[in-house]
Amino acid sequence: MPTAKPTFPAVSRPLTRWRIARRTSVVLVTAALLSALFPARPEAATPALRPAGLQRDADALHRAGVTGVSVRLDTPRGVRTARSGTAHLGTARPVPLNGSVRIGSTTKTFVATVLLQLAGEGWLSLDDTVDRWLPGVVRGHGNDGRRITLRRLLQHTSGLPDYIGEVAPHPSAAEYHRNRWTAHTSAQRVALAMQHPPAFEPGARWQYSNTNYVLAGMVIKAVTGRSWEDEVRGRILRPLRLTHTRAPGDRPFLPGPHASDYQQFAPHGPLTDTTIAYLPFDGDADGSLISTTADTNTFFRALLHGELLATAQLAEMQHTVEEPVGHGTPPGTRYGLGLEWTPLSCGGGYWGHSGDGYGYLVWPATTPDGRATVTVSVHSRPGDQDTAARQIRGVTGLVDHALCAVRAEGGPDTARTTAPDRRHGGRAAAADRDTAAARRRH
């Protein structure tokens, strides 16, 4: 991969977290567009906690071109939901409440949580090298797993190239239909990435790379003898009763009920139904989970409330580095270990991790105390940057309005930038520590 800042196609949202990184024939996100997307000093948020306000922002997203949108806001005062648009083009069927959605790179927070649990239980250290657990896997073209720690994988400071450009070199409807059934193993994805030199020396700076989390999933298997999917199920999904969250592996279909996802691959082009997963990048620890807005909110609320990680490990997760200017996220956004902090216009900020792919975007956000959580799910992605800008502005604005309104009504504190200190850690984390010896036998 080139060592220069990666470039991205017009089909993407204008954020470098977008998982379809192209290296040729691209339209760059200009500084002017980013400034328009995320003003340095945003206007004060308009309270939108009332159902009418939440619905207004969802309708605005639909008017901006999103085929279907669903929102869920959980607070101590109750649950608010909103939806707009249609579940399937050509029908009047509404987007299902709490329907199944692909959550893409939000999967990374689940994987990072498992790795941090293992660190808390003494199975591994975040300062272990990748080569300690995966000897010889990260080699070639200047890549060296002996110089990269697990911490750097989780924080995207490894410098490793992204495999995505190899499995989606020319995003188009034809490529999607031709390759969507093609499955890759984790080792194959890493080998594709190793064909390119690192972007920088380990630890020198920050750059998002999906390869990091494919490797994190492989490390979980090497340490426990169980797949990352099994560990996520046993350590997170079952304890939290997330019955609608699953790791589908190479099964490409969404369980019902669900809305259809649509990708526009070129400006002014037709919408392509991309509800069926694109297995070359929808099938691994970097972004394969399926969930619902309710389950996603429950996960982030439990994580920030200390129910999954002990205090020390949650603090590690929230130790952040600044994302570079021009990356495409709001000014002041910082990245921890699989968890991102984003500032709010009313002061303070929220924790979360968005996820996207062909035809979908999810944006979860939770207050630092875990008491208020909102997830936005949109079911189409545009092919031109102006429309993408309006839609991302709508998503981030909705989240900002909702959480600032919670604060204005005397709800959870959004002003803290870290979770409150907990003397004994979370209940689920304690339960995992108690069963660590039994798990080692596997």
N, C-alpha and C positions, 0 to 999 in steps of 0.2 A: 504494500500500500504506500502511497506517497506520504512523505513526511510533512507536507504542507497541510493546512487546514482543509478537512474534507469538504466536498461540495455535494449538493443535493438537488434532486430533480424537482421540477415544478409540480409533480403529482403529490409531493409531500406537504405536510404542514411545515411552516417555516421555523422548525425547531430541529436542532441537530440530534435530538433524541430519536427522531424518526428513524425507523429501522431499515429503510431502504436507501443505503448510502451508495450513490453512484460516483464514479470517478471520471466519467466523460459525458459530453453533451448535456450540460446542466445549465440551469438558470440560478445564479447566486442570489441569496437573500441579502439585499443591500442594507447598509447601515441606516439609510433613510426609512426603509420598510420596518426595520426593527424598532426604530424610534417611534414610528407611528403605532406599532403594535403595543409597545410598552413604554409610555412616557416616563421620564426619569422621576417626575413628581406627579403621580396620578391624582385625579380629582378625588375628593372625599367620597367614600362609598355612600350610595343611596340605600337605606335599609330595605332589604328584600326578604326578610324572614317570613312575613305574612304570606300565606299561600298565593295571593294575587301577585305579589312581587316575584316570587319564584316562578310562577307561570308566565309572567311578563317576560322574564329573561329567557325562559325556554322557548317562548314564541318568537322572540327576537332571533334566536339561533336558527329556528326553522325559516324565518324570513330571509336570513343570510344564506340560505341554500342547503341547509342540512335536511336530509330526507326525513329523519326521525331522531328525536332526542328524548332522553329520560333522565330525571334528576331525583335524587333522594337525599334529604337532609335529616339527620338524627341529632336531637338535642335532648337535654334533660326535660324539656317541656313537651316532648313528643316528636312525632315523625311528620315531615312534610314531603310531599311528592309532587312532581309536575312532569308532564310529557307533552310533546307537540309533534306534529307531522304524522306520518303514516308508517306502519310497520313494514309494508310492502308496496312498492310503487305500483300504481294502477288499481289500488284498492283504497277503501276508506277505513281499513282496519287500523286501530290505534296501536302505537308502540305498547307492548305488554308491560304492565307494572311488574317490576322485579324479574324481567325476563333474563335469559342467559345471554352473556356478552363475553367476547374475548377481551382479556385485560392486558395482553401484550406485555410490555416491559414492567408493568406493575408486578409481574411475577418475580422480578428481581428482589423486591422487598421480602417476599416469602423465603426465597433462597438465602438471602443474607441473614434473615432471622434464624434459620436452621444452623448456618455456619457459626453464628454468634452463640447460639445455645451450646454447640459442641465445644466452642472455646471456653465458655463458662463452666462446662463440666470437665474440662481438662483433657479432652480428646485431642485437641490441637491448640496451636497458638496462632494468632493472627500474624505473628512475625515469622511463622514457618514459610519457607520458600515453596513455590509451586512444585519445584523439583523434588522436594521432600516427600510429597504424596503422589506425584505424577512424573517419575523419573524419565527424562528424555522426551517427554511429550512436547514441551515448548522449546524447540530448537530450529535453527535455520534462518538464513538471511538476517542475522544479527539478533534474533530473538533468543532469549536465554532464561529458562525457568529457574535457574540457580540464582538469579539476581532479582526475581520478582516475588514479593511476599503476598500472602493471601489478603492482607489488608489493602494492598495496591490493586488487586483484582476487584475487590468490592467497591473501592472508591474511584475506579477508572483513572488511576494514576500509573498504570502499568506500562503504557506506551504501546501495548499490543495492537496489531492491525485488526480491523473488523472483517469477519468472514462474509458479511452481508453482500458486499459488492460482487462476490463470486457466485452467489446463488440467485441473485436478482440483478444481473448486470445491465439490463435494458428494460426497466419496468414498462410493461404494456399489457393490454388485454391478451394479446397473443401469447406473450411469455407466461402470464398468469395461467391461462388455460393449458398451455403446453407442459408446464413444470409443476403445477400445484399438487400433483400426487407423488412427487419425488421425495422420498424420505432420506434423511442423512443421519448417520450416527454422530454422537458428540465428537468422537475422535476424527471423523471425516470433516466436520466443520472446523475444528482446530487446525487440521492439516491444510485446509484451504487458506486459512489466515496466515499460516506459516510460510506461504509462498511469497509473502511481502515483508519488507523490512519494518521494524518498529517505527512509530511516529516520533518517539523521543526516548531518552534514557529513563529507566524506571524511576518514578518519583519526581521527575523534573517538572511536570505540569499535569494538567487534567485534560482528558479527551475521552469522550464516550466511546466504548467499544463493546459490542455484544459478545465478543469472544471471551471477555473476562468472566461472564456469568455462565457460559458453557463450561469453562474450566472449573468454576465454583461448583457446579453440579457434579462434575467428575470427581472433584476432591471429596465431596460428601460421600460418594460411592466408595472411594478408596479408603476413607476413614471408618465408615460404619459397615461396609459390606452390603448396604442397601441403597437403592436408587434415590436420587433427590426427591422424586415423586413420592416414594414410600415414606421418606422422612417428613416431608411436608404434610402428608396425610396424618401420620402418627403424632406429630408434634404440634401441628397447628389446626388442621381441619377438624379432626375428631374432638380435641379438647374444647374448641370453640363452637362445635356443632355447626360448622359451615357446610351444610348438607348439599348446597347447590354450587360448591366450588370443586373443581376436578382438574386433574392433569390428564388430558385426553391422549397423550402420546401421539401416535401416528393416525389416530382416528380423526378425520377432518370435519366431521359434522357437528353443528351446534345442537344440543338438546333443546327441545321446546319447553315452554314457549320462548320465542325469540323474534326480534326484528331482522330483516335482511340488511346486509351491509353492501354499500355501493362505492366503487372507486372510479373516479374520472381520471383517466391516465394521461390526458392532454387537454390543454385549454380549449373550451368549447366542444370537447369531444363527448361521446355518449357515456352514460354511467354503466359500468360493468358490475354485475352481481358477483361480489367476492365473499359471500357468506361462507362458502366452503374454504377451509383454511388453505393457505399457501404453505405446504409442509416444509419446503426448504428452509423457512425461518420461523414457522409457527409451531415447532415441535420440540423445544428444548428448554433448558433452565433459564434462558435469557428472555423468554416471552411466550409460553404456551398455555398458561392457565386460562380456564373458563370460569366465570363467576357470575354474580349478580350485584346490583348496586347495594342491596342489603348486606350480603355477605362481605363485600369489600369494605363497607363502613364498619361492620363488626370487627373485621381484622385490624384495621388501623386504629380503631378505638381501643381494642385490647392491647395492641402493641404499645401505644403511647401511654396507656394506663398502667403499664407494668405487669401485664398478665402473661407475657410471653418471654420476657428477658429479665434477668436480674439487673439491679441498678448499674453495676459496672459495665455490663454488656450493652445496655441501652445508652449509656453515656458514650461508649465507643461508637455506636451506630450514629449518634448525633454529633460526633466530632467532624466538622465539615471543612471543606475547602471551597474557595470561591470558583464558580463557573466563569469562564472567560467572557469578557465583553464581546458581543457579536455571536455568542453561542445560540441565541434565540429565545432565551428565557427572560423573565422580568429582571431588571437591574437588582442586584443584591441577592440573587438566588445562589444557594450554596448546596453542595452535595456531600452527604455523609457516607455511610456504608450501606448502600442500597436504599437510602432515604434522603429526600430532598427538602430543603427549607426555602420557602418563598415568602417575601414580605407582603404585607397587606397595606392598603392605602390608609387604613385607620390606625396604623401602628402595629408593631409586633409582626407575626407571621404565622404560617401553618406548615405542617409536615405532610408529605405525601410522595407519590411517584406516579407519574402518568404513564400510559401505555398506548401504543397505536400499531396499526398495520394496515393492510389493504382494506379500506372502506370503514374503518372504525377508529375511535379515540375514546379513552376513558381518562378522567381526571379526578382522582380522589384527593381530598384535603381534610386534615383534622387539626384541631387546636392543640397546642402543646400539652394540655392536661387530658386530652383524649375525650373530652365530654361532648364536643360538637364535631360532627363529621359530615361532609357532603361528597357525593360522587356524581359526576356528570358523565353520561354516556351518549356519544353521537354515532350515527350509523351511516355516514357517508363522508367522503373526503374529496375535496375539489382538485381540479387540475391546473388552476391558475393561482398565482400568489396573492393577488388582490382579494379574491374570495377567501383564500386560506387565512389571510390577515384578519378579515372581518370575523370569521368564525372563531379563530383562536382568541381574538379580543372578546368575543361573546362568551366563550367558555371561562376565561380567566376573570372576566367581569362578573359573571354569575357567581363564581366561587367567592370572589372578593365581597360582593354585595351580601351574600348569605352569611358569611362568617363575621363580617363587620356588623351586620344587623343583630346577630346573636349577642355580640359584645355590647351593642348599644342598648339592648333590652336587659342588660344585667346578667347575661349568661356566662358561659365559660370564658376563661381568660385567654385571649389571643396574644397578649403582650409578651409573655415569656417566650424565649427562643429555645428553651430546652425543657424537657419533661421534669416534673418535680422529683426531687430525690426521694428514694424509697429505701428504707433501712434493710428490708428483708427480701426485696425483689418480688417477682410475680408468682402467683399460685401455680400457673402452668410451668414456669421455669423450675420451681421447686420440685414439682412432680417429675419433670424430666430428669433432674439431677438424681432423684431417688431411684430411677429405673436405668441409670446409665450403665451399671454393671451388667444388667440383663441384656441391654442392647449390644454391648460389646461382643457377646457370644455370637451375634449374627454377622 
